[in-house]
């Protein structure tokens, strides 16, 4: 499976209160599980930088990752950047 990193920035108008975030996260999670069965969420992190959330996901089909990103954008009310990621040790091996 290929690894992808999804960076998400919440839109200011997405939330009326911090409690709204839990509801949005649950909706997004359910949609992705039902519509993108080939996408596996490995980890998610809240950050305090340019992006609000960093997700690490795996999938065999890039089209499913694209679909998952659109679900996150639509239901999560965020702007995303998604890119392939290579584990560091594997990257170093490619340099030999």
C-alpha positions as CSV (number, residue, x, y, z in Angstrom):
1,X,0.0,0.0,0.0
2,X,1.1,3.5,-0.7
3,X,1.3,6.1,2.1
4,X,-0.3,9.6,1.8
5,X,-0.1,12.6,4.0
6,X,-3.2,14.8,4.1
7,X,-2.9,18.3,5.5
8,X,-6.1,20.1,6.4
9,X,-6.9,23.7,7.3
10,X,-10.4,24.4,8.9
11,X,-12.4,27.1,7.2
12,X,-13.3,29.8,9.6
13,X,-17.0,29.6,8.8
14,X,-17.0,25.8,9.4
15,X,-17.5,26.0,13.2
16,X,-19.8,27.9,15.4
17,X,-18.2,26.4,18.5
18,X,-15.4,23.9,19.3
19,X,-18.0,21.2,20.0
20,X,-19.0,21.3,16.4
21,X,-15.7,19.8,15.4
22,X,-16.5,16.4,17.1
23,X,-19.7,16.1,15.1
24,X,-18.0,17.0,11.8
25,X,-15.2,14.5,12.5
26,X,-17.7,11.7,13.1
27,X,-19.6,12.5,9.9
28,X,-16.4,12.6,7.8
29,X,-15.2,9.3,9.4
30,X,-18.4,7.5,8.7
31,X,-18.6,8.7,5.1
32,X,-15.0,7.7,4.3
33,X,-15.5,4.2,5.9
34,X,-18.6,3.6,3.8
35,X,-17.5,5.2,0.5
36,X,-13.7,4.5,0.5
37,X,-13.2,1.0,1.9
38,X,-9.6,0.8,0.4
39,X,-8.4,3.8,2.4
40,X,-6.9,3.0,5.8
41,X,-6.4,5.9,8.3
42,X,-3.1,5.2,10.1
43,X,-3.0,8.3,12.4
44,X,-4.2,11.8,12.8
45,X,-2.7,14.8,14.6
46,X,-4.0,18.2,15.6
47,X,-1.3,20.7,15.0
48,X,-0.8,24.4,15.8
49,X,0.9,25.5,12.6
50,X,-0.3,26.4,9.1
51,X,-2.5,23.3,9.1
52,X,-5.0,22.3,11.8
53,X,-4.9,18.5,11.1
54,X,-2.3,16.1,9.7
55,X,-3.5,12.6,8.6
56,X,-1.4,9.7,7.5
57,X,-3.4,7.3,5.3
58,X,-2.7,4.2,3.2
59,X,-4.3,3.0,0.0
60,X,-3.6,1.0,-3.1
61,X,-5.7,3.1,-5.4
62,X,-4.9,6.8,-5.7
63,X,-8.5,7.4,-6.9
64,X,-9.8,6.3,-3.5
65,X,-7.4,8.8,-1.8
66,X,-8.8,11.5,-4.1
67,X,-12.3,10.6,-3.2
68,X,-11.5,10.6,0.5
69,X,-9.9,14.0,0.2
70,X,-13.1,15.3,-1.5
71,X,-15.2,13.9,1.3
72,X,-12.9,15.6,3.9
73,X,-13.2,18.9,2.0
74,X,-17.0,18.7,1.5
75,X,-18.1,17.4,4.9
76,X,-15.2,18.6,7.0
77,X,-15.3,22.1,5.7
78,X,-11.6,22.3,5.2
79,X,-9.0,23.0,2.6
80,X,-6.6,20.1,2.0
81,X,-3.3,19.3,0.5
82,X,-2.6,15.6,-0.1
83,X,0.7,14.1,-1.1
84,X,2.4,10.7,-1.3
85,X,4.8,10.0,1.5
86,X,7.7,7.6,1.6
87,X,8.9,6.2,5.0
88,X,12.3,7.8,5.8
89,X,14.3,4.6,5.9
90,X,12.8,3.5,2.6
91,X,13.7,6.9,1.1
92,X,17.3,6.5,2.3
93,X,17.5,3.0,0.7
94,X,16.4,4.5,-2.6
95,X,19.5,6.8,-2.5
96,X,22.0,3.9,-2.6
